[in-house]
Amino acid sequence: MNTESTTTCPKCGKSLLEDTPQGLCPACLAAAINFDTETVGAPGVHAASTMSPEELAPHFPQLEIIEYLGRGGMGVVYKARQKSLNRLVALKLLAPERADDAKFAERFEKEAHALAALNNPDIVTIYDFGQAAGFYFLLMEYIDGVNLRQAMQAGRFTPEQALAIVPPVCEALQYAHEQGIVHRDIKPENLLMDKDGHVKIADFGIAKMIDAEAPAAGEVELSQPFGTPTYSAPEQTEDPAHADHRVDIYSLGVVLYELLTGEVPQQLPEPPSSRVQVDVRLDEIVLRALETKPEMRFATAGEFRTQLSEVTVSHSKPATLKSSTCYVSSPDHLANFIGRFIYVYTGKGKLQLDSNQLTFYQSNSIKTVIPLDAIRDLSTGMYPTSAAPFGLMFISITWEESGVTRQHLFTPNQGPFKTVWQTNEFVADWFTAIQDAVRQPFGLMPPTTPADELNVPQGKRYPWLFLIFGSLLTPSLIFLFEDGAKTFIAAEITLIVLTALLLLISRGKASASGKRSH
Amino acid sequence: MPATDSSSSVFATTHWSNILAAKQSDTHAAEALQTLCQNYWYPLYAWVRREGHPPHTAQDLTQEFFASLLEKEWLQSVGPEKGRFRTFLLVAMKRFLINEWHKMAAAKRGGNITHVPLDSEEAERRFAAEPELAPDATYERRWAMTLLEQTLTALEEEFASSGKADDFHAMKACLTMDRGEISYADLAKQTGSNEGAMRVAVHRMRKHYRSLFREHIAATLADGEDVETEMRHVVSVLGSA
């Protein structure tokens, strides 16, 4: 992650010593061992009912039980191999408490037959069902991948990606609805994404299988955290007898909203475009899918899909507003010796501004993303004059990331052969551009801190030191070659005048760009 | 420096709790103990050096310690409450220092039959890079780092065994990155795959990294010890390092 030149982790700022494991920062590696558990199981699936592959094996002689995959709200899933056909399958064990209910068994069978009739590339295929080991089991297609919840946890989806995933799901739902089957439990955990990025709907119709009667005890919510039916349509809880295929459209709307904004919609959902950069037309579509009354939503999943496809065509990436090479620094660096006296920068890279965020690319894989709405302070200041005597500007950006406040100092730059004043103008220009970009969506500017209050140590300025050093040291070199007091005096005077001029000009320029930092 | 062998076949048997439960004559347990010692000798060496012993003395001392540890009778006699390997090792070393070292120095044992080969140059080179910490803190930190190294090596080996060593190197930085920082598009280009596949791969790698870490920690615990507690301890040591 770091080259030999820097010895601090760019992420957490800790110093890195020689033997870092695989070149990665140990503190960050430790932080990555977060103690979050995987997808939360719902109440009702007891830990005691989880059997090991060895315990299951005798009950399924036709299968080779390979490993335990996970637990959902409906049951436990294992990876297995069908010996006769030598193919991988998923074995799902359901509902231990229903095993002896005859009526349930009949419904289960009827639904299983209906599911087996669903033949669609975007729906996980059912191979077999039955009863064994005191469980009802389903044998299904094995998907080598993750569910959408896990994919979302691995990183934010862009609107393009979200719009690539949802339409095929709509089509699959349309197909299923035409066969008279309603999923009733559409949510990210039930949308599986394989290694090629294709999404398939899983657990189809299982919700309908389980709740034998009208869900007085909230049984439709079996797969949801108790009491928060985040993905179910209102009529699923209020009027389940009359709930129809449109509940799936609602649930898919919630999923789409979450993919776009990273959060689930509230009681009164805010339009996605107010939270992220998406086409306004997408707002209409998502909000329509989330209508409380089913008759206000799309009549069919197919219609939902058609509307989405029209948005996909015209959607484009946010345009880059500004881009240039840029040096970076930090207050910590400026507080130590090298930063104060020798070299102010900690690195160099490319700075890119678009309407959503400021991105700093430092190397192939190090990328700092600053969402514009996360910026808490935007100011300019001067590097310590002990290291940059003619006054060099930086832009200080303080922002929040996952609850941590970070601050970087940027000096955008046009190339090596520019003077300090040209660079400062360029920096000032960038500063205005960032201010404008931040102000755009919100109408608010982040606070600007005066230079002496930023956490940047300002070197004391002794300009007359330069006069003395410069004017004494350099001309004395003349004595190496020539004897002549007159020559010396002339050189002295010239030098003093020149240095004074330069200082005057630099002070003048500094005040012109609006910041003085004595 | 003995290679940290963490392939899964050896792994199954190097569980500290198994070693403790083994009978005296169990050769598998003896080998397992030897493997554990090979993996974790450096934190102990760092401790000894931090205690103030010069390099040559420290090397002799560490080697003698391991030699006597691997003599099974000694292990049996150390006392019933052995606890986790991390604390056991340090406590055993401290006792060894007090009791045995002086005896042995006096007896001047010849013919070094060391079961745990230490590379003295390597040891000193690594030690030179250690931060200035108290001996116990040095040991703890070094122990935690060893765990990390082993986990990552195991992860790398797994990738390599399915021919994806290059993928590992492209993806390993993702282990420490924030969600917003990972460019799946870049990764896809580097590995010749697509974004969706990369999301899946990164998620898996992270999950597997955590479970490997957990496994390695579990292997150093005695019966009845809590993995979570030890994990939190190691994580906090690394975080403040």
Boltz contact constraints between the chains, C-beta under 6 A:
constraints:
  - contact:
      token1: [A, 1]
      token2: [B, 173]
      max_distance: 6.0
  - contact:
      token1: [A, 17]
      token2: [B, 129]
      max_distance: 6.0
  - contact:
      token1: [A, 18]
      token2: [B, 129]
      max_distance: 6.0
  - contact:
      token1: [A, 21]
      token2: [B, 148]
      max_distance: 6.0
  - contact:
      token1: [A, 21]
      token2: [B, 149]
      max_distance: 6.0
  - contact:
      token1: [A, 21]
      token2: [B, 152]
      max_distance: 6.0
  - contact:
      token1: [A, 22]
      token2: [B, 152]
      max_distance: 6.0
  - contact:
      token1: [A, 22]
      token2: [B, 172]
      max_distance: 6.0
  - contact:
      token1: [A, 24]
      token2: [B, 176]
      max_distance: 6.0
  - contact:
      token1: [A, 25]
      token2: [B, 176]
      max_distance: 6.0
  - contact:
      token1: [A, 26]
      token2: [B, 148]
      max_distance: 6.0
  - contact:
      token1: [A, 26]
      token2: [B, 238]
      max_distance: 6.0
  - contact:
      token1: [A, 26]
      token2: [B, 241]
      max_distance: 6.0
  - contact:
      token1: [A, 27]
      token2: [B, 238]
      max_distance: 6.0
  - contact:
      token1: [A, 27]
      token2: [B, 239]
      max_distance: 6.0
  - contact:
      token1: [A, 28]
      token2: [B, 176]
      max_distance: 6.0
  - contact:
      token1: [A, 29]
      token2: [B, 148]
      max_distance: 6.0
  - contact:
      token1: [A, 29]
      token2: [B, 176]
      max_distance: 6.0
  - contact:
      token1: [A, 30]
      token2: [B, 235]
      max_distance: 6.0
  - contact:
      token1: [A, 30]
      token2: [B, 238]
      max_distance: 6.0
  - contact:
      token1: [A, 30]
      token2: [B, 239]
      max_distance: 6.0
  - contact:
      token1: [A, 32]
      token2: [B, 175]
      max_distance: 6.0
  - contact:
      token1: [A, 32]
      token2: [B, 176]
      max_distance: 6.0
  - contact:
      token1: [A, 33]
      token2: [B, 210]
      max_distance: 6.0
  - contact:
      token1: [A, 33]
      token2: [B, 213]
      max_distance: 6.0
  - contact:
      token1: [A, 33]
      token2: [B, 235]
      max_distance: 6.0
  - contact:
      token1: [A, 145]
      token2: [B, 200]
      max_distance: 6.0
  - contact:
      token1: [A, 146]
      token2: [B, 200]
      max_distance: 6.0
  - contact:
      token1: [A, 146]
      token2: [B, 203]
      max_distance: 6.0
  - contact:
      token1: [A, 150]
      token2: [B, 203]
      max_distance: 6.0
  - contact:
      token1: [A, 151]
      token2: [B, 199]
      max_distance: 6.0
  - contact:
      token1: [A, 154]
      token2: [B, 199]
      max_distance: 6.0
  - contact:
      token1: [A, 154]
      token2: [B, 202]
      max_distance: 6.0
  - contact:
      token1: [A, 154]
      token2: [B, 203]
      max_distance: 6.0
  - contact:
      token1: [A, 155]
      token2: [B, 179]
      max_distance: 6.0
  - contact:
      token1: [A, 155]
      token2: [B, 182]
      max_distance: 6.0
  - contact:
      token1: [A, 195]
      token2: [B, 197]
      max_distance: 6.0
  - contact:
      token1: [A, 195]
      token2: [B, 200]
      max_distance: 6.0
  - contact:
      token1: [A, 197]
      token2: [B, 194]
      max_distance: 6.0
  - contact:
      token1: [A, 197]
      token2: [B, 196]
      max_distance: 6.0
  - contact:
      token1: [A, 197]
      token2: [B, 197]
      max_distance: 6.0
  - contact:
      token1: [A, 365]
      token2: [B, 173]
      max_distance: 6.0
  - contact:
      token1: [A, 367]
      token2: [B, 181]
      max_distance: 6.0
  - contact:
      token1: [A, 367]
      token2: [B, 183]
      max_distance: 6.0
  - contact:
      token1: [A, 369]
      token2: [B, 180]
      max_distance: 6.0
